[in-house]
């Protein structure tokens, strides 16, 4: 029997959407980035009046009285560069730590202005990147890795929800968040020197990111079902990391991406690590608030679902196994029921006359597999309806096959048995 298209079409479609969104966003943002209001301190009213109309919307001019005021703004991450005219030359001081793409775009714009003004341009980097992170990508890589690991943890914990109570899932998640945040912080800081922030704030930032990702995944999976897993991936890995400013500076992103960038945990993490490492935590409060809000709200939603969810409605599966090709009974044949996550939710031995029944199965899509000693297990998919009994029928025919090639859980296989039977689904399930 061919599987229902619904069983394979949905995961294929969802995976395709994730792949295309990932590739499209990353390549699209990097294809032809356009600077948008990069903050620039300009010393002197006259120079500011000439720069602003020349560079238009690409630069946001902030006039300052002298170079000292501009330097203070630069080291406080309030501007990405300081421009002043001195001795017939233009001097541009930049903060390389504000992002390679941002600084490159700023230098390119000011170079064009200096060429038009016929004045030489001299550039200095007053807040350079760490020599172990020459492209400024460390924050992005750390955020990406912690997000993916935390999403994977939440998925695995939810898959084990039948045997792991909500309280232990919560405690396991919390413990993992602390461990992964600390380990990633140690690697990024003391070990590799890629993030020059002190270890404590780095650990706190990454622990909050891990918490936000894991609890959001748990909440989505709890409230919206299996589709919550790809939604979490889209939110954090695809949209969150592509708009974080770690690859393309936030001042070069399209308007929708600039709007969501500081509101999503990956963007908040990249900003927090940059502020803590290079700008003395001057703007650390906003990103930390974002990470805390995601952690608290997602954790609360996951906890509320576990506390107030309705008891699952159950149904049953009943059927019959018929033997063809040999004389004998159905003794030793077993029916195994697995849910959409591949977890075994029920099994029963087939009676001598071939009949079987499994009660108290959670409503939803399931897979029924018939197994017997020396048989090739044969599986088919059906649906358990609440408060109803789904009926199925199997025909078991003689067939010499290698039983050990099948993927059923080890508890239901006998690898040393002599192959002799194959279970084949026959007929349409009914209720």
C-alpha positions in Angstrom: 0.0 0.0 0.0 1.3 3.4 -0.9 1.5 5.9 1.9 -0.8 8.8 2.0 0.7 11.9 0.2 0.0 13.9 3.4 2.5 11.9 5.3 5.5 12.8 3.0 4.3 16.0 1.4 4.1 18.1 4.5 7.7 17.4 5.8 9.1 17.8 2.3 7.3 21.2 1.8 8.3 22.5 5.2 11.9 21.5 4.7 11.9 23.1 1.3 10.6 26.3 2.7 13.3 26.4 5.4 16.0 25.7 2.8 14.8 28.4 0.3 14.2 30.9 3.1 17.7 30.3 4.5 19.5 30.6 1.1 17.3 33.4 -0.1 17.7 35.6 3.0 21.5 35.2 3.4 22.3 35.6 -0.3 19.7 38.3 -0.8 20.9 40.5 2.0 24.5 40.2 0.8 23.8 40.7 -2.9 23.7 44.5 -3.0 23.5 45.9 0.5 22.5 49.6 0.6 23.7 51.7 3.6 20.9 53.4 5.5 21.7 56.3 7.9 25.0 55.1 9.2 25.7 57.4 12.2 28.6 59.7 11.6 29.9 62.5 13.8 31.1 65.5 11.8 33.2 68.2 13.4 32.1 71.7 12.5 29.0 73.2 11.0 30.5 73.9 7.6 31.7 70.4 7.0 28.5 68.9 8.3 26.5 71.1 5.9 28.5 69.8 2.9 28.6 66.1 3.9 24.9 65.7 4.6 23.5 66.6 1.1 26.4 64.9 -0.6 25.8 61.5 1.0 22.0 61.7 1.5 20.2 59.0 3.3 23.2 56.7 3.5 24.7 58.7 6.4 23.1 60.2 9.5 25.2 63.3 10.3 25.6 64.2 13.9 27.4 67.5 14.3 29.9 67.8 17.2 32.0 70.7 18.4 35.4 69.1 18.3 37.3 65.8 17.8 37.1 64.9 21.5 33.3 64.9 21.5 33.3 62.8 18.4 35.9 60.4 19.9 33.7 60.0 23.0 30.6 59.1 20.8 32.7 56.7 18.8 34.0 54.8 21.8 30.5 54.7 23.2 29.1 53.1 20.0 26.8 56.1 19.4 28.4 56.6 16.0 30.4 54.4 13.6 32.8 57.1 12.5 34.1 60.7 13.1 34.9 63.0 10.2 36.9 66.2 10.6 38.9 68.5 8.4 42.5 69.3 9.5 45.4 70.9 7.7 43.7 70.6 4.3 43.0 66.8 4.7 39.9 64.9 5.8 40.4 62.6 8.7 38.0 59.7 9.3 38.1 57.8 12.6 36.1 54.6 12.6 35.2 51.8 15.0 36.1 48.6 13.2 34.2 46.7 16.0 30.9 48.2 14.8 31.0 45.8 11.8 33.2 45.2 8.8 30.4 45.8 6.3 29.3 49.0 8.1 32.8 50.5 8.2 33.5 49.5 4.6 30.3 51.3 3.5 31.1 54.3 5.5 34.7 54.5 4.2 33.4 54.1 0.6 30.9 57.0 1.0 33.4 59.3 2.6 36.0 58.4 0.0 33.6 59.6 -2.7 33.0 62.8 -0.8 36.7 63.5 -0.3 37.4 62.9 -4.0 34.7 65.4 -5.0 36.1 67.9 -2.5 39.6 67.2 -3.8 41.0 66.6 -0.3 43.1 63.5 0.7 41.4 61.2 3.2 43.2 59.5 6.1 41.5 56.7 8.0 42.2 55.4 11.5 40.5 52.6 13.3 40.2 53.6 17.0 38.2 50.6 18.1 39.6 47.7 16.1 38.4 44.1 16.1 40.2 41.4 18.0 43.1 40.0 16.0 41.5 36.6 16.5 38.3 37.8 14.8 39.5 39.9 11.9 36.2 39.8 10.1 34.0 40.4 13.1 32.0 37.2 12.7 32.7 35.6 16.1 29.4 36.9 17.6 27.4 35.5 14.7 29.1 32.1 14.9 28.6 31.8 18.6 25.0 32.9 18.4 24.3 30.5 15.6 25.9 27.5 17.3 24.1 28.1 20.7 20.8 28.6 19.0 21.0 25.4 16.9 22.1 23.4 19.9 19.3 24.8 22.1 16.6 24.1 19.5 17.9 20.6 19.1 17.7 20.0 22.8 14.1 21.2 23.0 13.1 18.9 20.1 14.7 15.9 21.8 13.2 16.6 25.2 9.7 17.0 23.6 10.2 13.7 21.8 10.8 12.1 25.2 7.8 13.8 26.8 6.0 10.5 27.3 8.6 9.4 29.8 10.0 12.7 31.0 7.6 14.9 33.0 7.3 18.7 32.3 9.1 19.6 35.5 12.1 17.5 34.6 12.1 18.9 31.0 12.2 22.4 32.4 15.0 21.6 34.8 17.0 19.8 32.1 16.6 22.7 29.8 17.6 25.2 32.5 20.7 23.2 33.3 21.7 22.8 29.7 21.3 26.6 29.1 23.8 27.3 31.9 26.2 24.7 30.7 26.2 25.6 27.0 26.3 29.3 27.8 29.4 28.8 30.0 31.1 26.4 27.6 30.6 28.6 24.6 31.7 31.7 26.5 34.9 30.0 27.6 35.7 28.9 24.0 34.9 32.2 22.5 36.8 34.2 25.1 39.6 32.7 27.1 40.3 29.8 24.7 40.2 31.5 21.3 40.2 35.1 22.2 37.6 35.9 19.5 35.3 37.8 21.9 37.2 40.2 24.2 34.4 40.7 26.6 34.8 39.5 30.3 33.7 35.9 30.8 30.8 36.7 33.2 28.8 38.9 30.9 29.5 36.7 27.9 28.2 33.7 29.8 25.1 35.5 30.9 24.4 36.7 27.4 24.8 33.2 25.9 22.8 31.5 28.7 19.9 33.9 28.0 20.1 33.2 24.3 20.1 29.4 24.9 17.1 29.8 27.3 15.2 31.9 24.8 15.7 29.4 22.0 15.0 26.3 24.0 11.9 27.6 25.8 10.5 29.1 22.6 10.9 25.8 20.8 9.2 24.0 23.7 6.4 26.5 23.7 5.8 26.4 19.9 5.9 22.6 19.9 3.4 22.5 22.8 0.9 25.0 21.5 0.9 24.5 17.8 2.0 20.9 17.5 4.7 19.3 15.2 4.8 22.4 12.9 6.2 24.3 15.9 9.6 22.6 15.3 10.2 24.2 11.8 8.7 27.4 13.0 11.4 27.6 15.7 14.1 26.9 13.1 12.7 29.6 10.9 12.5 32.1 13.7 16.0 31.6 15.2 18.2 30.1 12.5 16.8 31.5 9.3 15.3 34.9 10.1 17.0 35.6 13.5 20.5 34.9 12.5 20.3 36.4 9.0 19.0 39.7 10.4 21.3 39.7 13.4 23.8 42.1 12.0 26.6 39.6 12.4 27.1 39.0 8.7 25.6 42.1 7.1 25.6 45.2 9.4 22.2 46.3 10.6 22.6 49.6 8.8 22.8 47.8 5.5 19.8 45.6 5.9 16.4 46.2 4.2 13.9 48.1 6.3 11.8 45.0 7.4 15.0 43.3 8.5 16.3 46.4 10.4 13.0 46.5 12.2 13.0 42.9 13.5 16.8 42.7 14.0 17.0 44.1 17.6 13.8 42.3 18.6 14.9 38.8 18.0 17.3 36.9 20.3 20.1 36.3 17.8 20.2 40.1 16.9 20.1 41.0 20.6 23.0 38.5 21.3 25.2 39.9 18.5 24.7 43.4 19.8 25.2 42.4 23.4 28.5 40.6 22.7 29.8 43.5 20.7 28.9 46.1 23.3 30.4 44.0 26.1 33.5 43.3 24.2 34.4 46.6 22.6 32.3 49.4 24.0 32.3 48.8 27.8 28.7 47.7 27.8 27.5 51.1 26.8 24.3 49.9 25.2 24.0 46.5 26.9 20.7 47.1 28.7 18.5 46.9 25.6 19.8 43.6 24.2 19.7 42.0 27.7 16.1 43.2 28.2 15.1 41.6 24.8 16.8 38.2 25.8 15.1 38.3 29.2 11.7 39.0 27.8 11.9 36.1 25.3 13.2 33.7 28.0 10.5 34.6 30.5 7.6 34.7 28.1 8.5 31.5 26.3 9.2 29.7 29.6 5.8 30.9 30.9 4.0 29.7 27.8 5.7 26.3 27.9 4.9 26.0 31.6 1.2 27.0 31.2 0.7 24.5 28.5 2.1 21.7 30.7 0.0 22.8 33.6 -3.4 23.5 32.0 -3.5 21.3 28.9 -6.4 19.0 28.5 -5.9 15.4 29.1 -5.3 13.8 25.6 -8.4 12.1 24.0 -7.8 8.5 23.2 -9.0 6.1 20.6 -8.3 2.4 19.7 -7.0 0.3 16.9 -8.5 -3.2 16.3 -7.8 -5.5 13.5 -7.0 -9.0 12.2 -4.0 -10.8 10.9 -4.6 -13.5 8.3 -2.0 -16.2 7.4 -1.5 -17.2 3.8 0.9 -19.7 2.3 1.3 -22.0 5.3 -0.7 -23.8 8.0 -0.5 -22.2 11.4 -1.9 -19.7 13.7 -0.9 -16.1 14.4 0.9 -17.0 17.6 4.0 -15.0 18.2 2.9 -12.1 15.9 2.9 -8.6 17.5 1.3 -5.3 16.5 3.4 -2.2 17.4 1.9 1.3 17.3 4.2 4.4 16.9 3.2 8.1 16.9 4.2 10.8 14.4 7.5 11.3 16.3 8.4 7.6 16.0 7.8 6.9 19.7 6.2 3.5 20.5 2.8 4.3 22.1 1.3 0.8 22.2 1.8 -2.8 21.3 0.0 -6.1 21.8 0.4 -9.8 21.0 -1.9 -11.1 18.2 -4.3 -13.7 19.4 -4.3 -17.2 18.0 -7.2 -16.4 15.6 -5.4 -13.4 14.3 -7.4 -10.7 16.1 -5.8 -7.8 18.1 -6.8 -4.6 19.8 -4.8 -1.7 21.3 -6.8 0.7 23.5 -6.0 4.2 25.0 -4.0 5.5 22.0 -3.6 9.3 21.8 -5.6 10.6 18.9 -3.6 11.5 15.8 -1.5 10.0 13.0 0.1 6.7 13.9 2.0 3.9 12.2 1.0 0.2 12.7 3.7 -2.4 12.3 3.1 -6.1 12.3 6.1 -8.2 13.5 6.5 -12.0 13.9 9.6 -14.2 14.6 11.6 -14.3 11.4 9.3 -11.9 9.6 10.0 -8.7 7.7 8.0 -6.1 9.7 5.6 -4.2 7.4 4.3 -0.8 8.4 1.4 1.3 7.3 0.0 4.6 8.4 -3.5 5.4 9.6 -5.2 7.8 11.9 -6.6 7.3 15.4 -9.8 9.3 16.0 -10.9 10.3 19.5 -13.4 8.0 21.2 -13.5 5.7 18.2 -12.0 2.4 17.0 -10.0 2.3 13.8 -10.1 -1.2 12.2 -7.4 -2.6 10.0 -6.6 -5.9 8.4 -3.3 -7.6 7.6 -2.4 -10.6 5.4 0.8 -12.4 6.3 2.3 -14.4 3.5 5.3 -16.6 3.2 8.5 -14.8 2.1 12.2 -15.4 2.6 13.7 -12.1 3.6 16.5 -10.6 5.8 14.6 -9.4 8.9 17.6 -7.5 10.3 17.5 -4.8 7.6 14.3 -3.3 9.1 14.3 -0.3 11.3 11.9 -1.3 14.1 12.9 -0.6 17.7 15.2 -3.4 19.0 12.8 -4.5 21.7 10.5 -5.9 19.0 13.0 -7.7 16.8 14.7 -11.1 16.9 17.8 -10.8 14.7 18.7 -14.4 15.0 15.3 -15.7 13.8 15.1 -17.6 10.5 13.4 -15.4 7.9 10.2 -17.0 6.7 7.2 -14.6 6.8 6.3 -11.0 5.7 3.4 -9.1 6.9 1.5 -7.2 4.2 -1.2 -4.7 4.8 -4.4 -5.4 3.0 -7.6 -3.4 2.7 -8.6 0.1 3.8 -8.8 1.2 7.5 -12.2 2.1 8.7 -13.8 3.5 11.9 
